[in-house]
Amino acid sequence: MIGSITFNLGVQLINGADFSASVIFMAMSIGMCAAVQAWVNYRCIAYFSINIIASPSLRKVTLFVIFAFICSLIASVSGSFIVELPNIEYLDEHYWTNVAIWWLGDFLGVIIIAPIILACIKHGQNIAQSIAHNRALIFPLLLVFVALIIIQTSSNKSLERNSLNEISVRSQLIEKNLNHQVENYLNSLALLALKLSGNSDITQEEFRQFTLPLIEQNPGIRAFSWNPLVEQQHVREFQAQTDSQTDVRFKVRGVPLKADDPLVVVKWIEPFASNERAFGFNVFSNSARREAMIRAQNNNRPVATETIQLVQLETKEPGFLIFSPINPGPSLGTSTLTHSFTLSGFAVGVFVVGDIVTESLKSSSVDYMSVKILDSSANDDVIYQYTPTDTSPIDNAIEFSFIQQVATREWTVVLSVSEDVVSLFKANRSVKSLVYESVFGALSVLLIITLFGTHTNLLAQVRRRTRELEASRDTLKHYAFNDVLTGLPNRRMFIKLTNHALNVATRNGTMVSMLFLDLNRFKHVNDSLGHDFGDKLLVEVSTRLSQNLRRSDVMARFGGDEFTIMIENVTSTDQAVVLSQKLLEVLKEPIHIGGQSITISTSIGIATFPRDGHNVDAILRAADIAMYKAKESSLGYVCFANHSD
């Protein structure tokens, strides 16, 4: 009991607590409860005839430590309940955290302070004689006690900093996951737009079979829709034709805002059951949607609306649409859109802000952060707010913010953490710190009292664990920058290396060429022969291509069946052409996989720095566009950015 009071009172005073009645009461509460603990502990020690200061065996010292550990739970549970009694309503996480802290504090007090006191008041000797006789036991234990106090004091100073660092890391993970989600959404919408291009007469079943897998693969997408453009004079004909193609009654709704406005009607939408209310709606009848569609066509790129109330939602939730223009098709009037290209309609992604945030928090394993989103493209209007139901008010919250691009709009995402959450993090870290201290104290007691230890074994375990962690770190580092399937650099590594190459080229006045390759009809191969065959094909293709590159060239798997190649120190664009032709020739040789032979070709887009762009994104975009031009021209064709070859 004395050891428990001394240890806990000392820790509180060293941590900055005032020597007040409440502090004394807390220490005494633990001490009073420790009386029961001491009696139980005494009965156990007496039963096994353990004398802790009479050179006991390792077995008896171990039993002493075990009994102290178990019996200390009595004092910690009872003492915590007494101290928390005025405020306790139920046994929540905070209560059990306090129990753990007090439990470990009592445990350290019993195994360190109690032997010191017993050694100082040995029967038949005065205190001076007892100290002199047992100094080999007392002083090492005192050193352990002082060391634990110093460690505890030092760790407390870093608790808040480490807690904030952990929360910061979590916020960065949310940012990364949210950015990855949005990128996947835009990629899925791009796939849908590519599917609809030149296929505006797609049936409802074909649309369903294409979109539902995309939605399942990307949680957070509320719906995809195909919204063809319909001139006013053709509405009845369009309505009758569509009605005959579906089992559900189809009716066009939504009056045009202007007399000469066309209609952009939701013809197909999936999943249908939860979005039926939008079926047949003229999205061009809403000013926000209308403005976004006009900008989408004028810029020939996906455009997001401001937050709106979605037609298909019965509840009031902030949502938005992303319109991707589909060509070719009939041109809209000059009063609404430009004549820069023809338009058949829009591939539309339907999103609810709450769905996206929920999915991001879920994938980041975070349930304690409040989220506020401001639309930087609309005077920082607050478009979404979320606060966990079990958190306290966040008046003095700690905030982390980042910018998130959503198509053409820019969101400012503010993540907030209440002081209670930070305190809980600190308490949890305090428990962890005490666990380490308890292990250290128990091991020290065993070593000091018995003069035996397991120092060599512990060092071996630490070294082995360090090697495992280093191996795991190296493996994770490899996976972070390399494609798991092919072993090639991934998108992240490729962009990093290309940035470096562009900086060198800028200083030296040289050129850098980039080849963007897309395997032709790979999806057909994947679907017909299976994903395992497709994976092996990708590995074989990457091997063949890599073997025909210079050591200085960098090849990466950019995603799916897309590869990129970066060529440094280019003196003429002819070098890129020669390499491209060489790669095309290499792929003409049949590839043998599992007893099957297949020949696959690729389309190649070429962009050159600084002619086609002054940064990685611009060069990649130019090469990507050139690749699609090559694919449209002929399979197995090469095309330069901004002009054909």
NORWO-V213426 format. One record per residue. N is the residue number from 1. RES is the residue in one letter. SS is DSSP state (helix for helix, strand for strand, loop for the rest). PHI is phi in whole degrees, -180 to 180 (none if undefined). OMEGA is omega as a letter, one per 40 degrees, with the letter a starting at -180 (NA if undefined). Layout:
# NORWO-V213426
N/RES/SS/PHI/OMEGA + N/RES/SS/PHI/OMEGA
This chain:
# NORWO-V213426
1/M/loop/none/i + 2/I/helix/-63/i + 3/G/helix/-61/a + 4/S/helix/-64/i + 5/I/helix/-62/a + 6/T/helix/-60/a + 7/F/helix/-64/a + 8/N/helix/-69/i + 9/L/helix/-67/i + 10/G/helix/-62/i + 11/V/helix/-62/a + 12/Q/helix/-65/a + 13/L/helix/-67/i + 14/I/helix/-66/i + 15/N/loop/-79/i + 16/G/loop/105/i + 17/A/loop/-73/i + 18/D/loop/-74/i + 19/F/loop/-80/a + 20/S/loop/-116/a + 21/A/helix/-64/a + 22/S/helix/-66/i + 23/V/helix/-67/i + 24/I/helix/-63/a + 25/F/helix/-62/i + 26/M/helix/-63/i + 27/A/helix/-65/i + 28/M/helix/-68/i + 29/S/helix/-60/i + 30/I/helix/-64/a + 31/G/helix/-64/i + 32/M/helix/-64/i + 33/C/helix/-67/i + 34/A/helix/-68/i + 35/A/helix/-63/i + 36/V/helix/-64/i + 37/Q/helix/-59/a + 38/A/helix/-63/a + 39/W/helix/-65/i + 40/V/helix/-63/a + 41/N/helix/-64/i + 42/Y/helix/-61/a + 43/R/helix/-63/i + 44/C/helix/-67/a + 45/I/helix/-66/i + 46/A/helix/-65/a + 47/Y/helix/-63/a + 48/F/loop/-97/i + 49/S/loop/55/a + 50/I/loop/-98/i + 51/N/loop/-117/a + 52/I/loop/-70/a + 53/I/loop/-108/a + 54/A/loop/-113/i + 55/S/loop/49/a + 56/P/loop/-70/i + 57/S/loop/-74/i + 58/L/helix/-60/i + 59/R/helix/-62/a + 60/K/helix/-72/i + 61/V/helix/-64/i + 62/T/helix/-63/i + 63/L/helix/-62/i + 64/F/helix/-59/i + 65/V/helix/-65/a + 66/I/helix/-65/i + 67/F/helix/-62/i + 68/A/helix/-62/a + 69/F/helix/-65/a + 70/I/helix/-72/a + 71/C/helix/-69/i + 72/S/helix/-63/i + 73/L/helix/-65/i + 74/I/helix/-62/a + 75/A/helix/-68/a + 76/S/helix/-68/i + 77/V/helix/-66/a + 78/S/helix/-67/a + 79/G/helix/-63/i + 80/S/helix/-63/i + 81/F/helix/-64/i + 82/I/helix/-65/a + 83/V/helix/-67/a + 84/E/helix/-88/a + 85/L/loop/-54/a + 86/P/loop/-63/a + 87/N/loop/-113/a + 88/I/loop/-80/i + 89/E/loop/-114/i + 90/Y/loop/-157/a + 91/L/loop/-81/a + 92/D/loop/-92/a + 93/E/helix/-63/a + 94/H/helix/-62/i + 95/Y/helix/-62/a + 96/W/helix/-70/i + 97/T/helix/-65/i + 98/N/helix/-63/i + 99/V/helix/-59/a + 100/A/helix/-63/a + 101/I/helix/-63/a + 102/W/helix/-70/i + 103/W/helix/-59/a + 104/L/helix/-69/i + 105/G/helix/-63/i + 106/D/helix/-62/a + 107/F/helix/-59/i + 108/L/helix/-65/i + 109/G/helix/-62/a + 110/V/helix/-68/a + 111/I/helix/-79/a + 112/I/helix/-108/a + 113/I/helix/-73/a + 114/A/helix/-59/i + 115/P/helix/-62/i + 116/I/helix/-64/a + 117/I/helix/-66/i + 118/L/helix/-62/i + 119/A/helix/-70/a + 120/C/helix/-81/a + 121/I/loop/-120/a + 122/K/loop/-61/a + 123/H/loop/-62/i + 124/G/loop/91/i + 125/Q/loop/-134/i + 126/N/loop/-77/a + 127/I/helix/-63/a + 128/A/helix/-62/i + 129/Q/helix/-65/a + 130/S/helix/-64/i + 131/I/helix/-65/a + 132/A/helix/-64/a + 133/H/helix/-73/a + 134/N/loop/-111/a + 135/R/helix/-62/i + 136/A/helix/-66/i + 137/L/helix/-96/a + 138/I/helix/-69/a + 139/F/helix/-67/i + 140/P/helix/-61/i + 141/L/helix/-67/i + 142/L/helix/-63/i + 143/L/helix/-62/i + 144/V/helix/-63/a + 145/F/helix/-62/i + 146/V/helix/-63/i + 147/A/helix/-62/i + 148/L/helix/-65/i + 149/I/helix/-63/i + 150/I/helix/-64/i + 151/I/helix/-62/a + 152/Q/helix/-63/i + 153/T/helix/-63/i + 154/S/helix/-66/a + 155/S/helix/-68/i + 156/N/helix/-63/a + 157/K/helix/-68/a + 158/S/helix/-98/a + 159/L/helix/-60/a + 160/E/helix/-66/i + 161/R/helix/-62/i + 162/N/helix/-67/i + 163/S/helix/-64/i + 164/L/helix/-65/i + 165/N/helix/-63/i + 166/E/helix/-65/i + 167/I/helix/-64/i + 168/S/helix/-63/i + 169/V/helix/-62/i + 170/R/helix/-63/i + 171/S/helix/-66/i + 172/Q/helix/-66/i + 173/L/helix/-66/i + 174/I/helix/-61/i + 175/E/helix/-59/a + 176/K/helix/-64/a + 177/N/helix/-66/i + 178/L/helix/-65/i + 179/N/helix/-64/i + 180/H/helix/-66/i + 181/Q/helix/-60/a + 182/V/helix/-60/i + 183/E/helix/-62/i + 184/N/helix/-66/i + 185/Y/helix/-62/a + 186/L/helix/-66/i + 187/N/helix/-65/i + 188/S/helix/-65/i + 189/L/helix/-65/i + 190/A/helix/-65/i + 191/L/helix/-63/i + 192/L/helix/-65/i + 193/A/helix/-62/i + 194/L/helix/-65/i + 195/K/helix/-65/a + 196/L/helix/-80/a + 197/S/loop/-63/a + 198/G/loop/75/a + 199/N/loop/-136/a + 200/S/loop/-68/i + 201/D/loop/-92/i + 202/I/loop/-56/a + 203/T/loop/-82/a + 204/Q/helix/-63/a + 205/E/helix/-67/i + 206/E/helix/-63/i + 207/F/helix/-64/a + 208/R/helix/-65/a + 209/Q/helix/-64/a + 210/F/helix/-83/a + 211/T/helix/-85/a + 212/L/helix/-60/i + 213/P/helix/-61/i + 214/L/helix/-64/a + 215/I/helix/-68/i + 216/E/helix/-65/a + 217/Q/helix/-76/a + 218/N/loop/-129/i + 219/P/loop/-56/a + 220/G/loop/113/i + 221/I/strand/-82/i + 222/R/strand/-77/a + 223/A/strand/-169/i + 224/F/strand/-120/i + 225/S/strand/-140/i + 226/W/strand/-112/a + 227/N/strand/-115/i + 228/P/strand/-73/i + 229/L/strand/-85/a + 230/V/strand/-130/i + 231/E/loop/-69/a + 232/Q/helix/-57/a + 233/Q/helix/-72/a + 234/H/helix/-108/a + 235/V/helix/-63/a + 236/R/helix/-62/i + 237/E/helix/-62/i + 238/F/helix/-63/a + 239/Q/helix/-63/a + 240/A/helix/-66/a + 241/Q/helix/-65/a + 242/T/helix/-67/a + 243/D/helix/-61/a + 244/S/loop/-76/a + 245/Q/loop/-98/a + 246/T/loop/-137/i + 247/D/loop/-80/a + 248/V/loop/-98/a + 249/R/loop/-62/a + 250/F/loop/-108/i + 251/K/loop/-142/i + 252/V/loop/-76/i + 253/R/strand/-129/i + 254/G/loop/107/a + 255/V/loop/-81/i + 256/P/loop/-56/a + 257/L/loop/-72/i + 258/K/loop/-121/a + 259/A/loop/-61/a + 260/D/loop/-101/i + 261/D/loop/-70/i + 262/P/loop/-77/i + 263/L/strand/-111/i + 264/V/strand/-120/a + 265/V/strand/-104/i + 266/V/strand/-72/a + 267/K/strand/-86/i + 268/W/strand/-127/i + 269/I/strand/-148/i + 270/E/strand/-137/e + 271/P/loop/-69/a + 272/F/loop/-72/a + 273/A/helix/-57/a + 274/S/helix/-88/a + 275/N/helix/-128/a + 276/E/helix/-62/a + 277/R/helix/-63/i + 278/A/helix/-88/a + 279/F/loop/-63/i + 280/G/loop/87/a + 281/F/strand/-79/i + 282/N/strand/-85/a + 283/V/helix/-68/i + 284/F/helix/-76/a + 285/S/helix/-86/i + 286/N/loop/-110/a + 287/S/helix/-63/a + 288/A/helix/-65/i + 289/R/helix/-65/a + 290/R/helix/-60/a + 291/E/helix/-62/a + 292/A/helix/-65/a + 293/M/helix/-67/i + 294/I/helix/-63/i + 295/R/helix/-66/i + 296/A/helix/-63/i + 297/Q/helix/-72/a + 298/N/helix/-60/a + 299/N/helix/-97/a + 300/N/loop/51/i + 301/R/loop/-156/i + 302/P/loop/-62/a + 303/V/strand/-132/i + 304/A/strand/-96/i + 305/T/loop/-80/i + 306/E/loop/-69/a + 307/T/loop/-65/a + 308/I/strand/-138/i + 309/Q/strand/-89/a + 310/L/loop/-71/a + 311/V/loop/-61/a + 312/Q/loop/-81/a + 313/L/loop/-94/i + 314/E/loop/-84/i + 315/T/loop/-89/a + 316/K/loop/-87/i + 317/E/loop/-134/i + 318/P/strand/-70/i + 319/G/strand/-134/i + 320/F/strand/-156/i + 321/L/strand/-119/i + 322/I/strand/-120/a + 323/F/strand/-100/i + 324/S/strand/-118/a + 325/P/strand/-68/a + 326/I/strand/-115/i + 327/N/loop/-130/e + 328/P/loop/-88/i + 329/G/loop/176/a + 330/P/loop/-68/a + 331/S/loop/-80/i + 332/L/loop/-84/a + 333/G/loop/-68/a + 334/T/loop/-68/a + 335/S/loop/-72/a + 336/T/loop/-119/a + 337/L/loop/-142/a + 338/T/loop/-83/i + 339/H/loop/-100/a + 340/S/loop/-65/i + 341/F/loop/-162/a + 342/T/loop/-87/a + 343/L/loop/-139/i + 344/S/loop/-106/i + 345/G/strand/155/a + 346/F/strand/-137/i + 347/A/strand/-85/a + 348/V/strand/-123/i + 349/G/strand/-101/a + 350/V/strand/-109/a + 351/F/strand/-135/i + 352/V/strand/-113/a + 353/V/helix/-56/a + 354/G/helix/-61/i + 355/D/helix/-62/a + 356/I/helix/-66/a + 357/V/helix/-64/a + 358/T/helix/-60/a + 359/E/helix/-66/i + 360/S/helix/-66/i + 361/L/helix/-64/a + 362/K/helix/-64/a + 363/S/helix/-69/i + 364/S/loop/-95/a + 365/S/loop/56/i + 366/V/loop/-123/i + 367/D/loop/-130/a + 368/Y/loop/-119/a + 369/M/loop/-98/i + 370/S/strand/-89/a + 371/V/strand/-126/i + 372/K/strand/-131/a + 373/I/strand/-120/i + 374/L/strand/-113/i + 375/D/strand/-88/a + 376/S/helix/-65/i + 377/S/helix/-83/a + 378/A/helix/-135/i + 379/N/loop/59/i + 380/D/loop/57/i + 381/D/strand/-65/i + 382/V/strand/-76/a + 383/I/strand/-107/a + 384/Y/strand/-161/i + 385/Q/strand/-140/i + 386/Y/strand/-142/i + 387/T/loop/-132/i + 388/P/loop/-56/a + 389/T/loop/-68/a + 390/D/loop/-102/i + 391/T/loop/-109/a + 392/S/loop/-81/i + 393/P/loop/-55/a + 394/I/loop/-113/a + 395/D/loop/-61/a + 396/N/loop/-110/a + 397/A/loop/-73/i + 398/I/strand/-94/a + 399/E/strand/-116/i + 400/F/strand/-131/a + 401/S/strand/-136/i + 402/F/strand/-155/a + 403/I/strand/-97/i + 404/Q/strand/-122/i + 405/Q/strand/-83/i + 406/V/strand/-122/a + 407/A/loop/57/a + 408/T/loop/-94/a + 409/R/strand/-103/a + 410/E/strand/-122/i + 411/W/strand/-104/i + 412/T/strand/-105/a + 413/V/strand/-100/a + 414/V/strand/-112/i + 415/L/strand/-103/a + 416/S/strand/-123/i + 417/V/strand/-128/a + 418/S/loop/-73/i + 419/E/helix/-64/i + 420/D/helix/-63/i + 421/V/helix/-66/i + 422/V/helix/-62/i + 423/S/helix/-63/i + 424/L/helix/-66/i + 425/F/helix/-60/a + 426/K/helix/-63/a + 427/A/helix/-65/i + 428/N/helix/-62/i + 429/R/helix/-67/i + 430/S/helix/-64/i + 431/V/helix/-62/i + 432/K/helix/-60/i + 433/S/helix/-62/i + 434/L/helix/-68/i + 435/V/helix/-61/i + 436/Y/helix/-63/i + 437/E/helix/-65/a + 438/S/helix/-65/i + 439/V/helix/-62/i + 440/F/helix/-61/a + 441/G/helix/-64/a + 442/A/helix/-64/i + 443/L/helix/-64/i + 444/S/helix/-65/i + 445/V/helix/-62/i + 446/L/helix/-59/a + 447/L/helix/-68/a + 448/I/helix/-69/a + 449/I/helix/-72/a + 450/T/helix/-97/a + 451/L/loop/62/i + 452/F/loop/-125/i + 453/G/loop/-156/a + 454/T/loop/-120/a + 455/H/helix/-60/a + 456/T/helix/-62/a + 457/N/helix/-64/i + 458/L/helix/-65/i + 459/L/helix/-62/i + 460/A/helix/-63/i + 461/Q/helix/-65/i + 462/V/helix/-64/i + 463/R/helix/-63/a + 464/R/helix/-63/i + 465/R/helix/-66/i + 466/T/helix/-63/i + 467/R/helix/-63/i + 468/E/helix/-63/i + 469/L/helix/-66/i + 470/E/helix/-65/i + 471/A/helix/-65/i + 472/S/helix/-64/i + 473/R/helix/-63/i + 474/D/helix/-64/i + 475/T/helix/-65/i + 476/L/helix/-63/i + 477/K/helix/-63/i + 478/H/helix/-63/a + 479/Y/helix/-68/a + 480/A/helix/-70/a + 481/F/helix/-119/a + 482/N/strand/-132/i + 483/D/loop/-71/a + 484/V/loop/-65/a + 485/L/loop/-75/a + 486/T/loop/-97/a + 487/G/loop/79/i + 488/L/loop/-74/i + 489/P/strand/-56/i + 490/N/loop/-92/a + 491/R/helix/-55/a + 492/R/helix/-62/a + 493/M/helix/-66/a + 494/F/helix/-62/i + 495/I/helix/-63/i + 496/K/helix/-63/a + 497/L/helix/-67/i + 498/T/helix/-67/i + 499/N/helix/-57/i + 500/H/helix/-63/a + 501/A/helix/-63/i + 502/L/helix/-66/i + 503/N/helix/-64/i + 504/V/helix/-64/a + 505/A/helix/-64/i + 506/T/helix/-64/i + 507/R/helix/-68/a + 508/N/helix/-92/a + 509/G/loop/71/i + 510/T/loop/-106/a + 511/M/strand/-113/i + 512/V/strand/-130/i + 513/S/strand/-106/i + 514/M/strand/-128/i + 515/L/strand/-107/i + 516/F/strand/-112/a + 517/L/strand/-109/i + 518/D/strand/-133/a + 519/L/strand/-68/a + 520/N/loop/-82/i + 521/R/loop/59/i + 522/F/helix/-68/i + 523/K/helix/-61/i + 524/H/helix/-63/i + 525/V/helix/-63/a + 526/N/helix/-61/a + 527/D/helix/-71/a + 528/S/helix/-85/a + 529/L/helix/-106/i + 530/G/loop/101/a + 531/H/helix/-68/i + 532/D/helix/-64/i + 533/F/helix/-64/i + 534/G/helix/-61/i + 535/D/helix/-63/i + 536/K/helix/-64/i + 537/L/helix/-65/i + 538/L/helix/-62/i + 539/V/helix/-64/a + 540/E/helix/-65/i + 541/V/helix/-63/a + 542/S/helix/-63/i + 543/T/helix/-67/a + 544/R/helix/-62/a + 545/L/helix/-64/a + 546/S/helix/-63/a + 547/Q/helix/-68/a + 548/N/loop/-108/i + 549/L/loop/-110/i + 550/R/loop/-75/i + 551/R/loop/-63/a + 552/S/loop/-82/i + 553/D/loop/-75/a + 554/V/strand/-119/i + 555/M/strand/-116/a + 556/A/strand/-138/i + 557/R/strand/-89/a + 558/F/strand/-86/i + 559/G/strand/145/i + 560/G/loop/60/i + 561/D/loop/-106/i + 562/E/strand/-104/i + 563/F/strand/-128/i + 564/T/strand/-128/i + 565/I/strand/-132/i + 566/M/strand/-112/a + 567/I/strand/-114/i + 568/E/strand/-92/i + 569/N/strand/53/i + 570/V/strand/-82/i + 571/T/loop/-100/a + 572/S/loop/-153/i + 573/T/loop/-65/i + 574/D/helix/-62/i + 575/Q/helix/-62/i + 576/A/helix/-67/i + 577/V/helix/-65/a + 578/V/helix/-60/i + 579/L/helix/-63/a + 580/S/helix/-61/i + 581/Q/helix/-62/i + 582/K/helix/-63/i + 583/L/helix/-67/i + 584/L/helix/-62/i + 585/E/helix/-66/a + 586/V/helix/-59/a + 587/L/helix/-78/i + 588/K/helix/-72/i + 589/E/loop/-71/a + 590/P/loop/-59/i + 591/I/strand/-108/a + 592/H/strand/-106/a + 593/I/strand/-137/i + 594/G/loop/55/i + 595/G/loop/81/i + 596/Q/strand/-113/i + 597/S/strand/-117/a + 598/I/strand/-145/i + 599/T/loop/-118/a + 600/I/loop/-130/i + 601/S/loop/-113/i + 602/T/strand/-142/i + 603/S/strand/-104/a + 604/I/strand/-126/i + 605/G/strand/-108/a + 606/I/strand/-120/i + 607/A/strand/-132/a + 608/T/strand/-128/i + 609/F/strand/-92/e + 610/P/loop/-96/a + 611/R/loop/-62/a + 612/D/loop/-103/i + 613/G/loop/161/a + 614/H/loop/-113/i + 615/N/loop/-150/a + 616/V/helix/-61/a + 617/D/helix/-61/a + 618/A/helix/-66/i + 619/I/helix/-65/i + 620/L/helix/-61/a + 621/R/helix/-63/a + 622/A/helix/-65/i + 623/A/helix/-66/i + 624/D/helix/-63/i + 625/I/helix/-63/i + 626/A/helix/-63/i + 627/M/helix/-63/i + 628/Y/helix/-67/i + 629/K/helix/-64/i + 630/A/helix/-64/a + 631/K/helix/-66/i + 632/E/helix/-71/a + 633/S/helix/-72/a + 634/S/loop/-173/i + 635/L/loop/-65/a + 636/G/loop/74/a + 637/Y/loop/-120/i + 638/V/strand/-114/a + 639/C/strand/-141/i + 640/F/strand/-82/i + 641/A/loop/-66/i + 642/N/loop/71/i + 643/H/strand/-164/a + 644/S/strand/-92/i + 645/D/loop/-142/NA
